[in-house]
Amino acid sequence: MIRIAVCDDNREELNRITKILDELALIFPELLVESFLSGEEFLEHYQKMCPAQLFDLIFLDIHLGEINGLYLAREIRKRDGDVLIVYLTAHPEYVFGVFDTNPLDFLCKPAPPTLVHAVFRRAYDKLKQRRALLFFQQGRDMLVFPVARILYFDCYGGRITIHMLDGTEEFRGKKNALLAKIPREEFLPIHNHYIVNMRFIQKLRNAVTLQDKITLPISRTYAQSAKMEFARYLTRGEIG
């Protein structure tokens, strides 16, 4: 299920965007679209939602009256750093004040269906990446790891240690077999021992700094290729 919210105090625009998304739901049946006519209505509903019900994608008008879209986005970010936010605005000059909320994109009203489709497709692809899983067979056991929670792999002595946001897991395996299994558009070899998830890179020079100030060395063998591949990753707009 992909949960989408649309919040706009202009009923005509709200209905128009919702209709476009409902039509997309005929192609993507996993979509569930909800609409809100005010910031107050959205916030009241959002505060009652349990974590499993939180929205994956929110189309949010910047100008909503007493509770505006920027205030809502900041309240949302206090609870959910992953939800994708697309701002709707009839005043593009205001978009420069919202980057601290890490939006996916902006749409100038009235946004044509082709642009709504394009933004949705970007969001859909990002959500698919986040939900991707890696499977490793260990004897009779199948180990399953969400790609979006893996910081890096440490490969040494016939063992692979997965360092994740919420702990580590170790199992038997070799680096070459691991490289054949993982999505190479997301993971970057930087050393004979280390393969990092590029979405968590905060700095890349002579070493890589990941989230939580984790620093890993880059070997000379990988120095040039690592910088080039990470630059390509950034230009694809996949960071964040």
C-alpha positions in Angstrom: 0.0 0.0 0.0 1.2 3.5 -0.9 -0.7 6.2 1.1 -1.0 9.6 -0.5 -2.5 12.8 1.0 -3.5 15.9 -0.8 -4.0 19.1 1.3 -5.2 22.3 -0.4 -7.7 24.9 0.8 -8.8 25.6 -2.8 -11.6 23.0 -3.3 -11.3 23.1 -7.1 -7.6 22.5 -7.0 -7.9 19.8 -4.3 -10.5 17.9 -6.4 -8.4 18.3 -9.6 -5.2 16.9 -8.0 -7.1 14.2 -6.2 -8.8 13.2 -9.5 -5.5 12.9 -11.3 -4.1 10.6 -8.5 -7.3 8.5 -8.4 -6.9 7.9 -12.2 -3.3 6.8 -11.5 -4.7 4.4 -8.9 -6.4 2.5 -11.8 -2.9 1.7 -13.0 -1.3 1.4 -9.6 -3.9 -0.3 -7.5 -1.8 -0.1 -4.3 -2.5 3.6 -4.1 -4.8 5.0 -1.4 -5.5 8.7 -1.8 -7.0 10.9 0.9 -7.8 14.7 0.6 -7.9 17.5 3.1 -9.4 21.0 2.6 -7.4 22.7 5.4 -4.2 22.5 7.4 -6.3 22.0 10.6 -8.2 19.1 9.1 -5.0 17.4 7.9 -3.1 17.9 11.3 -6.0 16.6 13.3 -6.1 13.5 11.2 -2.3 13.1 11.1 -1.9 13.3 14.8 -4.3 10.3 15.3 -2.5 8.1 12.8 -0.4 5.2 14.1 3.1 4.7 12.6 2.0 1.9 10.3 -0.6 4.2 8.7 1.6 7.3 8.0 1.5 8.7 4.5 4.2 7.9 2.0 3.6 10.9 -0.2 2.0 14.3 0.6 0.9 17.0 -1.9 0.9 20.1 0.2 -0.3 23.6 -0.6 2.1 26.2 0.9 -0.7 28.8 1.5 -3.4 27.2 3.7 -4.6 30.0 5.9 -3.9 29.9 9.7 -1.9 26.7 9.5 0.1 26.9 6.4 1.9 24.2 4.5 5.3 25.1 5.8 4.2 24.8 9.4 2.5 21.5 8.6 5.7 20.1 6.9 7.8 21.0 9.9 5.3 19.2 12.2 5.3 16.2 9.9 9.1 16.1 9.9 9.2 15.9 13.7 7.5 12.6 13.4 8.5 11.3 9.9 11.8 12.1 8.2 11.1 9.7 5.3 7.7 10.9 3.9 8.0 12.5 0.4 6.6 16.0 0.3 5.5 17.8 -2.9 4.6 21.5 -2.5 1.8 23.0 -4.4 1.9 26.8 -4.9 0.7 29.6 -7.1 3.6 31.7 -5.9 6.9 30.1 -7.0 8.9 32.9 -5.3 8.1 31.4 -1.9 9.7 28.0 -2.6 13.1 29.2 -1.4 12.0 29.2 2.2 11.0 25.6 2.5 14.2 23.6 1.8 14.7 22.8 5.5 11.8 20.4 5.1 13.5 18.4 2.4 10.8 18.4 -0.2 10.8 16.0 -3.1 9.6 18.6 -5.6 7.4 21.7 -6.3 4.4 22.1 -8.6 3.1 25.4 -9.7 -0.7 25.6 -9.7 -2.5 24.6 -11.7 -0.1 21.8 -12.4 -0.9 19.9 -15.6 -1.6 16.1 -15.3 1.7 15.4 -17.1 3.7 17.1 -14.4 1.7 15.4 -11.6 2.3 12.1 -13.3 6.1 12.8 -13.6 6.4 13.8 -9.9 4.4 10.8 -8.8 6.6 8.5 -10.9 9.7 9.9 -9.2 8.1 9.3 -5.8 7.0 5.8 -6.7 10.5 4.8 -7.8 12.0 6.2 -4.6 9.4 4.3 -2.5 10.2 1.1 -4.4 13.9 1.6 -3.6 13.2 2.2 0.0 11.1 -1.0 0.3 13.6 -3.2 -1.6 14.8 -6.2 0.3 18.0 -8.3 0.2 17.8 -12.0 0.8 20.7 -14.2 2.0 20.4 -18.0 2.3 22.3 -19.4 5.4 21.8 -23.1 5.6 18.1 -23.6 6.1 17.5 -20.0 7.2 16.6 -17.1 4.9 17.9 -13.7 6.2 16.0 -10.7 5.0 17.3 -7.1 5.2 15.6 -3.8 4.0 18.1 -2.0 1.7 17.0 1.3 3.1 18.3 0.4 6.6 21.8 -0.9 5.6 24.6 1.6 6.2 27.5 -0.6 4.9 28.9 -4.0 4.5 32.2 -5.2 6.1 33.6 -8.2 4.3 36.6 -10.0 5.9 37.8 -13.6 6.4 34.8 -15.2 4.6 32.4 -13.3 6.8 30.1 -10.5 6.0 28.9 -8.0 8.6 25.9 -5.8 7.8 25.9 -2.6 9.7 22.4 -1.2 9.9 20.6 1.7 11.4 19.4 -0.5 14.2 22.3 -2.9 14.8 24.5 -5.5 13.0 24.2 -8.9 11.6 27.0 -11.3 10.6 26.9 -14.4 8.3 29.1 -16.4 6.0 29.8 -15.0 2.6 32.3 -13.5 0.2 32.6 -10.1 -1.2 32.3 -11.0 -4.9 29.1 -13.0 -4.3 27.8 -10.0 -2.3 28.6 -7.6 -5.2 26.6 -9.8 -7.6 23.6 -9.6 -5.3 23.3 -6.0 -4.2 21.8 -3.1 -6.3 25.0 -1.5 -7.6 23.2 1.8 -8.3 22.9 2.2 -4.5 25.9 0.5 -3.1 29.5 1.7 -3.6 32.7 -0.4 -3.0 35.3 1.9 -1.4 37.8 -0.7 0.0 38.6 -4.4 -0.2 36.6 -4.7 3.0 33.9 -2.0 2.7 30.8 -1.4 0.6 28.7 1.6 1.6 25.1 2.6 1.0 25.3 5.9 -1.0 22.1 7.3 0.5 23.9 7.6 3.8 27.1 9.3 2.6 27.6 12.7 4.1 31.1 13.4 2.9 33.4 11.7 0.5 37.1 12.7 0.2 40.0 10.6 1.3 37.5 8.8 3.5 33.7 8.3 3.6 31.7 9.8 6.4 28.3 8.2 6.9 25.3 8.9 9.1 26.1 9.0 12.9 29.7 10.2 12.0 30.8 6.7 10.9 34.1 7.2 9.0 35.5 4.5 6.7 38.8 4.6 4.7 38.8 4.7 0.9 41.7 2.6 -0.6 43.8 3.9 -3.5 42.4 1.2 -5.7 38.8 2.6 -5.3 39.5 6.3 -4.8 38.8 7.5 -8.3 36.0 5.2 -9.2 34.3 5.8 -5.9 34.2 9.6 -6.5 33.0 9.2 -10.0 30.2 6.8 -9.1 29.0 8.9 -6.2 28.9 12.0 -8.5 26.7 10.0 -10.9 24.5 9.0 -8.0 24.0 12.6 -7.0 23.2 13.7 -10.5 20.5 11.0 -10.7 18.9 12.9 -7.8 18.8 9.8 -5.5 20.2 11.3 -2.4 17.9 11.8 0.6 
